[in-house]
Amino acid sequence: MNVLEPRLRAIRLELAAERTGGRTFCPSEAARRLDPRDWRRHMEDVRAVAAGLVAEGLLTATQAGDRVDPVRAHGPIRLAAGSAGSEGRGTA
């Protein structure tokens, strides 16, 4: 397990809880909370942790409103709590 995984999981779930009504958030928001100065270096870990949370049903990942695997998706994705991401495009 990555040493940052527990913290990234907590941040992801905090962000999801802050969004209501199917609103989504960008994975980079979690990376920025973790490390505001050097957040980009954490993006691979952020997506990997998101994939685990999606597999557990705690998050939903979408791209252009369609569900995707956060690790395999190319380009920007959005995350939402549970199945909220299936409601279409949300806004942060």
KATAPE-V538187 format. One line per field, one symbol per residue. phi: phi as a letter, one per 30 degrees, with the letter a starting at -180 (. if undefined). psi: psi as a letter, one per 20 degrees, with the letter a starting at -180 (. if undefined). A space follows every 50 residues. Layout:
phi->???
psi->???
//
This chain:
phi->.dddeedddddeddddddcbiidcbdedddddddaedbdedcdddeddde ddddddidbbcbbhicdbdddddcjdbbbbdhcddddjdcbd
psi->pphiggghgggghggghhprkjqrqphhhghhhgnhhlhhiihggghghg gghghijhqppqpkiqprphhhppaqrqqrpcjhiijaprq.
//
